[in-house]
Each structure stands twice: as C-alpha cells, then as structure tokens.
Amino acid sequence: MGGRTVASEVGGFEDPSAEVLAEAAAAFGLLASSARLHIVWALAQGESDVTGLAERVGGALPAVSQHLTKLKLAGLVRSRREGRRQVYFVDDPDVVTVVRLMVGQLMDRADRADRGDRSAQGAVRRLGGFGA
C-alpha cells in the first residue's frame, strides 16, 4: 500500500485531504442558503444581471447583490461587464452538475410524492362511496 493506511483507503477510494474537505465544506456552506442555492440554480440555466436574478429569485436587489459577492469570492460565480451592466455566470461547471443533480432529484421526489398523494386521495374518495 506504500504508506497509505487502511483507514485512508477503503473500497478502492482514497480519503480526501483535510484541505479538500475544508474547501468542499465551505462550498456546501455557501450553498446551504436557499437564496444562494436559488441564485446558482438560476445561473446554471444561463447568465444574468443582478436585476434579472432579483426578479427571478424574488429577492431584494441589495440582498441578491450580497449573495453574488459571497459566491464570487468563493469562486463559484464570476462576472463580466457589458456596458453598464455586470453579468453573472457560474464559473465552476462541477458546481452546476452538483446543484442540478441535487435540486433536480428533490424536485422529482416532490413530484412523485404529489402524484402519489393525489392518487391516494382519489382512491380514498372512490372507496368512500362504498358505504363508508
């Protein structure tokens, strides 16, 4: 195993370094805010200026701007100037993949639960007509 311990490599996967784990925790910490997650989700669909983002996510312009600043400092979002506008976009395609996967899975789960609830309610209503 050449210097690696059983604890640092299990099932063929090497444990990440403390630095990598700290960086991942910081990124997840930033995305733990539903407002910032919504901003990243929106930017994953296409670039936007702060006004468009504020309208889309339903936030106040100063708050959205502050969230963008934090995401920018963390390297998750970048911007470029187009005339007088600052246009924002996601800088890390891997973050887009993670956000789309997680949010997409949760949306699918919610859709399935809603369909299940509606079909269960329909079954209860249908059964309710039989002398219940």
C-alpha positions as CSV (number, residue, x, y, z in Angstrom):
1,M,0.0,0.0,0.0
2,G,3.0,2.2,0.1
3,G,2.5,4.5,3.1
4,R,-1.3,4.5,3.0
5,T,-3.2,3.1,5.9
6,V,-6.3,1.0,5.7
7,A,-8.2,3.9,7.3
8,S,-7.2,6.3,4.4
9,E,-8.2,3.9,1.6
10,V,-11.3,1.9,1.8
11,G,-13.0,0.1,-1.1
12,G,-10.5,1.5,-3.6
13,F,-11.3,5.1,-2.7
14,E,-8.7,7.3,-1.1
15,D,-9.8,9.7,1.6
16,P,-9.6,13.4,0.6
17,S,-7.1,15.6,2.3
18,A,-8.1,18.0,5.1
19,E,-7.7,20.9,2.7
20,V,-10.0,19.4,0.1
21,L,-12.6,18.6,2.8
22,A,-12.4,22.1,4.1
23,E,-12.9,23.6,0.6
24,A,-15.9,21.3,-0.1
25,A,-17.4,22.2,3.3
26,A,-17.0,25.9,2.5
27,A,-18.7,25.4,-0.9
28,F,-21.6,23.4,0.6
29,G,-21.9,26.0,3.4
30,L,-22.4,28.7,0.9
31,L,-25.0,26.6,-1.0
32,A,-26.8,25.8,2.3
33,S,-28.5,29.2,1.9
34,S,-31.7,28.7,-0.1
35,A,-31.3,32.1,-1.6
36,R,-27.8,31.4,-2.8
37,L,-28.8,28.0,-4.0
38,H,-31.6,29.5,-6.0
39,I,-29.2,32.1,-7.5
40,V,-26.8,29.3,-8.5
41,W,-29.7,27.3,-9.9
42,A,-30.8,30.3,-11.9
43,L,-27.3,31.0,-13.2
44,A,-26.9,27.3,-14.1
45,Q,-29.7,27.9,-16.6
46,G,-28.0,30.9,-18.1
47,E,-26.2,34.1,-17.2
48,S,-28.0,37.2,-15.8
49,D,-27.5,40.6,-14.3
50,V,-28.4,41.3,-10.7
51,T,-31.7,42.8,-11.6
52,G,-32.8,39.8,-13.6
53,L,-31.7,37.5,-10.7
54,A,-33.5,39.5,-8.1
55,E,-36.7,39.3,-10.2
56,R,-36.3,35.6,-10.7
57,V,-35.4,34.5,-7.2
58,G,-37.8,37.1,-5.6
59,G,-35.1,38.8,-3.5
60,A,-34.3,42.4,-2.9
61,L,-31.6,43.8,-5.1
62,P,-29.1,44.6,-2.3
63,A,-29.6,41.1,-0.8
64,V,-29.0,39.3,-4.1
65,S,-26.0,41.5,-4.7
66,Q,-24.5,40.5,-1.4
67,H,-25.2,36.8,-2.1
68,L,-23.5,37.2,-5.5
69,T,-20.5,38.8,-3.8
70,K,-20.1,35.9,-1.5
71,L,-20.5,33.4,-4.3
72,K,-17.9,35.3,-6.3
73,L,-15.4,35.5,-3.5
74,A,-15.7,31.7,-3.2
75,G,-15.0,31.2,-6.9
76,L,-18.4,29.7,-7.6
77,V,-19.6,32.7,-9.7
78,R,-17.9,35.1,-12.0
79,S,-19.0,38.3,-13.7
80,R,-18.1,40.4,-16.7
81,R,-19.1,43.9,-17.6
82,E,-21.4,44.5,-20.6
83,G,-21.7,48.3,-20.9
84,R,-23.2,49.5,-17.6
85,R,-24.4,46.0,-16.6
86,Q,-22.5,43.4,-14.6
87,V,-23.4,39.9,-16.0
88,Y,-23.0,36.9,-13.7
89,F,-22.4,33.3,-14.6
90,V,-21.4,30.1,-12.8
91,D,-17.7,29.7,-13.0
92,D,-17.4,26.1,-12.0
93,P,-19.2,23.5,-14.2
94,D,-18.9,20.9,-11.5
95,V,-20.9,23.0,-9.1
96,V,-23.6,23.3,-11.8
97,T,-23.6,19.5,-12.0
98,V,-23.9,19.0,-8.2
99,V,-26.7,21.7,-7.9
100,R,-28.6,20.4,-10.9
101,L,-28.4,16.8,-9.6
102,M,-29.4,17.6,-6.0
103,V,-32.1,20.1,-6.8
104,G,-33.4,18.0,-9.7
105,Q,-33.6,14.8,-7.6
106,L,-35.5,16.7,-4.9
107,M,-37.9,18.2,-7.5
108,D,-38.5,14.7,-8.9
109,R,-39.1,13.3,-5.5
110,A,-41.6,16.1,-4.7
111,D,-43.4,15.5,-8.0
112,R,-43.6,11.7,-7.3
113,A,-44.9,12.4,-3.7
114,D,-47.5,14.8,-5.1
115,R,-48.7,12.3,-7.7
116,G,-48.8,9.6,-5.0
117,D,-50.8,11.8,-2.7
118,R,-53.3,12.7,-5.4
119,S,-53.7,9.1,-6.5
120,A,-54.1,8.0,-2.8
121,Q,-56.7,10.8,-2.2
122,G,-58.5,9.7,-5.4
123,A,-58.6,6.1,-4.2
124,V,-59.9,7.2,-0.8
125,R,-62.6,9.2,-2.5
126,R,-63.6,6.3,-4.7
127,L,-63.6,3.9,-1.8
128,G,-65.6,6.4,0.3
129,G,-68.6,5.8,-1.9
130,F,-68.9,2.2,-0.7
131,G,-70.9,2.6,2.5
132,A,-68.1,4.2,4.4
